Amino acid sequence: MSTLILGGGVTGLAAAWHLHRKGESVEVWEADGAVGGWMKTLPWEGGHFETGPQGVLWQKGTAVDRLFSAIDLPFRSPGTGARWVGKGGRLISVPASPVGLMTSPLMPLGAKLRMMLEPFQPVRPAEPEEGLSAFVARRLGKGVATELLPAMVAGVLAAPPEILSVDAIPKLRQWESTGSLVNGIRKGGVSHMVVPEGGMGQLPLRLAERLPAVRTGLRAERLEALPGGRWRATGGGEVREADRVVLALPAFEAAALLGSVAPQSADALASIPYTSVDLWHSRHAPLPALKDSFGFLIHPPEGRGYLGSLVPSWMDPQSAPEGVMQLRSFIGGAFGKPADLETWEGVFARLKHWIPVLGDPSATRHERAERAIPRPELGHRARVKAALEGLPAGVDWLSNARFGPGVRDILEGLEVWIG
């Protein structure tokens, strides 16, 4: 069988890699001049910066581990770094253990005690679809849902949990299906953040190297059904026919191609909202407090559009020259971008509010990630179901909007998809 995959991000490339290993004829088209989509590692004065994920959650024997091993992609784990949540005008440590969380000022005592009752909460059926905040409140209590969840979700999906579906974080339902979140985490084991040598951009590059036909700078403009169940894609002066076409594209791009051949799918995909964020990369003199730090997230009511900052130079020492601390700050998302955050001066003022001892930067970079993050709002499950059910034979759609926001979610979803 011949398959044409439209989209050379990590989803499309990993899907192509799986199919190629099964002996299928696969070709990938990527509209950009380089593979990776939002997952790129770009050079920056003696180091690099990420345009997409900073790392990936890894655990031995999982889909991530199997793929990294198969493509010989070396990686390192920075370990367990300090994490904070900005609340009440200060950074509060997020303990790594449940015992530590019980003594943390992050939540009132009543919320902590309710959280400890999670293993005794009944399991709810998967249907009807539940909101993310409602799910967390049901299992862990309203205190966790209001005091801790908003900052955590803002740091991943750049959106308030009140508008999201529980499907925005697929692991939650998977864990609950075992009886409780505690039981699911215990059975599945703890994952660790890892970074490939050379940055996350090495993952799509390594996948592309192992594929026979990857075309960059080639955007599909039209999709047509042919007699005998075959398909034709046209774009950039190229025409390709195949037994199957896989749209490894954001929902809105897939919708544009499906309008004339699968209107139900096109309408459903077009209804999936996406979020844009601004990224500010900055380099500073090292601070002892952030030496071994993952970074900090800001409680959204206090962040006012500033979502938080990571410390890439701790997670990936190759990202910055020796003796330099590199930060990555996230702005906007579904929370909006106030006027004071339009410039670096405004962003720096917010950083100084939370880290008063932070020195002036030696260098800064700004990146705009336009419609980079799918926003699985309540009703997302029905939208994805309608999109998949409306696809004609020989056409499929793969995306983080289908599998989940993280690289781990995508790779696990693809293993199920490939069968």
C-alpha positions in Angstrom: 0.0 0.0 0.0 1.2 3.5 -0.8 0.6 6.3 1.7 1.0 10.1 1.3 1.4 11.9 4.6 0.7 15.6 4.5 2.5 17.3 7.4 6.1 16.8 8.4 5.8 17.6 12.1 6.6 15.0 14.7 3.1 13.4 14.3 3.4 12.9 10.5 7.0 11.8 10.6 6.4 9.3 13.4 3.4 7.9 11.6 5.5 7.6 8.4 8.2 5.9 10.3 5.8 3.3 11.7 4.3 2.6 8.3 7.7 2.4 6.7 8.8 -0.2 9.2 5.7 -2.3 8.2 7.0 -2.2 4.7 4.6 0.3 3.2 5.6 2.9 0.6 5.4 6.3 2.3 6.0 9.8 1.2 5.8 12.9 3.4 5.0 16.5 2.3 5.9 19.4 4.6 4.8 22.9 3.7 7.7 24.6 5.6 11.2 24.6 4.5 12.2 22.3 7.3 10.6 19.4 9.1 9.4 19.6 12.7 6.4 21.9 12.6 6.5 23.8 15.9 9.2 21.3 17.2 12.4 23.0 16.1 15.7 23.7 17.9 17.2 26.8 16.5 20.8 28.1 17.0 21.3 31.2 19.2 24.8 32.6 19.9 26.7 29.7 21.5 23.6 27.6 22.2 20.0 27.2 21.0 16.4 27.7 21.8 13.2 25.7 21.4 10.2 26.9 19.4 8.1 24.0 20.7 8.3 21.5 23.6 11.2 21.9 26.0 11.3 18.2 26.7 9.4 15.0 26.7 8.1 12.7 29.5 10.0 9.4 29.3 9.7 6.1 31.1 11.4 2.8 30.3 9.2 0.4 28.3 6.9 3.1 27.0 6.2 4.4 23.5 8.7 7.2 23.9 11.4 4.8 25.1 10.7 2.4 22.2 10.9 5.1 19.6 14.0 6.8 21.0 15.8 3.4 21.2 14.7 2.4 17.6 16.0 5.6 16.1 19.1 5.7 18.3 18.3 9.1 19.7 20.4 9.8 22.8 18.9 11.9 25.6 19.6 13.2 29.1 17.5 13.8 32.1 18.1 16.9 34.1 16.7 15.2 37.2 14.1 16.5 39.6 14.3 20.3 39.6 12.7 22.8 41.9 9.3 24.1 40.7 7.2 27.0 41.9 3.8 28.5 41.5 3.4 32.3 41.7 0.6 33.1 44.2 0.0 35.9 46.6 2.7 37.9 45.1 5.5 35.4 45.8 6.8 32.1 44.4 5.7 29.1 46.5 7.6 25.8 46.1 5.7 22.8 44.6 6.9 19.8 46.6 7.7 16.6 44.6 6.0 14.3 47.2 2.5 14.1 48.6 3.9 14.5 52.1 5.6 17.7 51.1 2.4 19.0 49.5 0.6 18.5 52.8 2.9 21.0 54.5 3.0 23.5 51.6 1.2 26.9 51.8 -0.1 26.3 48.2 -3.5 25.3 49.5 -5.5 25.6 52.7 -5.6 22.6 55.1 -9.1 21.6 54.1 -8.1 21.3 50.5 -5.1 19.1 51.4 -7.1 16.8 53.5 -9.7 16.4 50.8 -7.0 15.6 48.3 -5.9 12.7 50.4 -9.3 11.1 50.0 -8.9 10.7 46.2 -8.3 6.9 46.3 -11.7 6.5 47.9 -13.7 8.4 45.3 -16.0 6.4 42.9 -15.0 6.0 39.3 -17.3 7.9 36.9 -18.2 6.4 33.5 -16.4 8.0 30.5 -19.6 9.3 29.1 -20.9 11.9 29.1 -17.8 14.0 28.6 -16.7 15.9 31.7 -15.0 19.3 32.1 -11.4 19.3 33.3 -12.1 21.5 36.3 -15.1 19.3 37.2 -13.0 16.1 36.9 -10.3 17.4 39.2 -12.8 18.8 41.7 -14.6 15.5 41.8 -11.5 13.4 42.3 -9.2 15.7 44.3 -11.5 18.4 45.6 -12.4 22.0 44.8 -9.3 23.3 46.5 -7.0 21.6 44.0 -9.2 22.6 41.1 -9.1 26.3 42.0 -5.7 26.7 43.8 -3.3 24.5 41.9 -4.9 23.3 38.6 -5.2 26.7 36.9 -1.4 27.4 36.9 -0.5 23.9 35.8 -2.9 23.9 32.9 -1.9 27.5 31.9 1.7 26.2 31.6 0.8 23.4 29.3 -2.3 24.5 27.3 -2.2 28.3 27.9 -5.9 28.2 28.7 -8.1 28.2 31.8 -9.2 24.7 32.9 -12.8 25.9 33.3 -13.4 25.9 29.6 -11.5 22.7 28.8 -12.5 19.0 28.5 -10.9 16.4 30.6 -9.7 15.0 27.3 -7.3 17.9 27.2 -5.1 15.7 29.5 -5.8 12.1 28.4 -3.8 10.5 31.2 -6.4 11.6 33.8 -9.1 9.4 32.4 -6.7 6.5 31.8 -5.6 6.7 35.4 -9.1 6.9 36.8 -10.1 3.8 34.8 -7.8 1.8 37.1 -9.8 2.8 40.1 -8.2 6.0 41.2 -5.5 8.5 40.0 -3.2 7.3 42.8 -3.6 3.7 41.6 -3.2 4.6 37.9 0.1 6.5 38.6 1.3 3.7 40.8 0.6 1.1 38.2 2.0 3.1 35.3 5.0 4.4 37.1 6.6 7.8 37.3 7.8 9.4 34.1 10.8 11.7 33.9 11.5 14.8 31.8 14.2 14.1 29.2 15.8 16.2 26.5 17.4 14.7 23.3 21.0 15.5 22.8 21.0 18.7 20.6 17.4 19.6 21.6 13.9 18.5 20.9 14.3 19.4 17.2 16.5 16.3 16.9 13.5 14.0 17.2 11.8 15.1 13.8 15.2 15.3 12.2 16.2 11.8 13.2 12.9 10.5 12.0 13.2 12.2 8.7 16.6 10.7 8.2 15.1 7.3 8.4 12.4 7.8 5.8 12.9 7.4 2.0 10.9 10.3 0.8 10.4 13.5 2.8 9.6 16.6 0.7 9.9 20.1 2.3 8.6 23.4 1.0 5.6 21.5 -0.5 2.1 22.4 0.6 -0.9 20.3 -0.5 -3.6 22.6 -2.0 -6.2 20.1 -3.2 -7.3 16.6 -2.4 -9.4 14.5 -4.8 -11.0 11.1 -4.8 -10.1 8.8 -7.7 -11.8 5.6 -9.0 -10.8 2.5 -7.2 -10.6 4.1 -3.8 -7.3 5.9 -4.6 -6.5 9.6 -3.8 -4.7 12.4 -5.5 -3.0 15.4 -3.8 -1.9 18.5 -5.7 0.3 21.3 -4.5 3.3 23.4 -5.5 3.1 22.1 -9.1 3.3 18.5 -7.8 0.7 15.8 -8.3 0.8 12.5 -6.3 -1.6 9.6 -6.3 -1.7 7.1 -3.4 -3.9 4.4 -1.9 -4.2 6.4 1.3 -3.7 10.0 2.5 -3.0 10.9 6.1 -3.5 14.5 7.1 -1.0 15.0 9.9 -2.0 18.6 10.2 -3.6 21.0 12.6 -7.4 20.7 12.5 -7.9 24.0 10.7 -5.4 23.0 7.9 -7.0 19.6 7.5 -10.4 21.2 7.3 -9.4 23.3 4.4 -8.3 20.2 2.4 -11.4 18.2 3.3 -14.1 20.7 2.5 -14.9 19.2 -0.9 -14.5 15.5 -0.1 -15.6 15.2 3.5 -17.7 18.2 4.6 -18.8 16.7 7.9 -15.2 16.2 8.9 -14.2 19.6 7.6 -16.9 21.3 9.7 -16.0 19.4 12.8 -12.3 20.1 12.4 -12.8 23.8 11.7 -14.7 24.0 15.0 -11.7 23.0 17.1 -10.2 26.2 18.5 -6.4 26.9 18.7 -4.4 29.1 21.0 -1.5 31.4 20.1 1.3 32.3 22.5 4.3 34.7 22.6 7.6 33.3 23.7 10.4 35.5 25.1 13.9 33.9 25.4 16.3 35.8 27.6 19.8 35.2 29.0 21.0 36.4 32.4 23.7 36.0 35.0 23.0 32.8 36.9 20.9 32.9 40.1 21.6 30.4 42.8 17.9 30.0 43.5 17.3 28.9 39.9 20.5 26.8 39.5 18.6 23.5 39.6 15.1 24.7 38.7 12.5 23.6 36.2 10.9 27.1 36.5 7.7 28.6 37.7 4.1 29.0 36.7 1.9 31.9 37.7 -1.6 31.5 39.1 -3.6 33.0 36.2 -5.6 35.6 38.2 -2.3 37.1 39.2 -0.4 36.5 36.0 -2.7 38.8 33.9 -1.4 37.3 30.7 2.1 36.3 32.0 1.9 32.5 32.3 5.3 31.7 33.7 9.0 31.0 32.8 11.1 27.9 32.3 14.8 27.5 32.8 16.1 25.8 29.6 19.7 26.1 30.7 19.0 23.7 33.5 17.0 21.3 31.5 19.4 21.4 28.5 22.8 22.8 29.4 23.7 22.9 25.7 21.1 25.6 25.2 23.2 28.4 26.7 27.0 29.2 26.9 28.7 28.2 30.1 28.0 30.5 33.0 24.8 31.9 31.4 21.2 31.3 32.6 18.6 31.1 29.9 14.9 31.7 30.6 11.8 31.1 28.4 8.7 33.1 29.3 5.2 32.4 28.0 2.8 35.2 27.3 -0.9 35.4 26.3 -2.7 32.3 25.2 -6.4 32.2 25.8 -5.8 34.7 28.7 -5.1 37.5 26.3 -2.0 39.8 26.1 -2.3 43.1 27.9 -0.6 46.1 26.4 2.2 46.0 28.9 3.3 42.6 27.6 3.7 43.7 24.0 7.4 44.5 24.6 10.3 43.0 26.3 10.4 45.8 28.8 6.9 44.9 30.0 7.7 41.2 30.2 10.9 41.9 32.1 9.0 44.0 34.6 6.7 41.0 35.3 9.8 38.8 35.7 11.3 41.2 38.2 8.1 41.2 40.1 8.5 37.5 40.8 12.3 37.4 40.8 13.5 40.8 42.2 17.2 39.9 42.1 17.1 39.0 38.3 19.7 41.0 36.4 19.3 42.7 33.1 19.5 40.3 30.1 22.5 40.0 27.9 20.4 38.9 25.0 16.7 38.4 24.2 14.6 36.8 21.4 10.9 37.0 20.7 8.9 34.3 18.9 5.2 34.3 18.1 3.6 30.8 18.0 0.5 31.5 16.0 -2.3 28.9 16.6 0.3 26.5 17.9 -1.7 24.8 20.7 -5.1 23.0 20.2 -7.6 24.0 22.8 -9.8 21.0 23.7 -12.8 22.8 25.0 -15.7 20.9 26.5 -17.4 19.1 23.6 -14.0 18.2 22.1 -14.7 14.5 22.2 -17.8 14.9 20.0 -15.9 17.2 17.6 -13.1 14.6 17.1 -15.6 11.8 16.8 -17.6 13.6 14.1 -14.4 14.4 12.3 -13.2 10.8 12.3 -16.6 9.4 11.4 -16.9 11.7 8.4 -13.6 10.7 6.8 -13.9 8.7 3.6 -12.1 5.4 3.2 -8.5 5.9 2.5 -8.2 9.2 4.4 -7.2 9.7 8.0 -6.4 12.6 10.3 -3.6 12.6 13.0 -2.8 15.4 15.3 -2.1 16.4 18.9 -5.7 17.7 18.9 -6.7 14.0 18.5 -4.2 12.3 20.8 -3.3 14.9 23.4 -1.0 17.9 23.7 2.2 16.3 24.8 4.8 14.4 22.7 4.2 11.4 24.9 0.5 11.6 24.1 1.2 11.7 20.4 3.6 8.8 20.4 1.3 6.6 22.5 -1.6 7.5 20.3 0.3 6.6 17.2 1.2 3.1 18.6 -2.5 2.5 19.1 -3.3 3.9 15.6 -0.7 1.7 13.9 -2.1 -1.4 15.7 
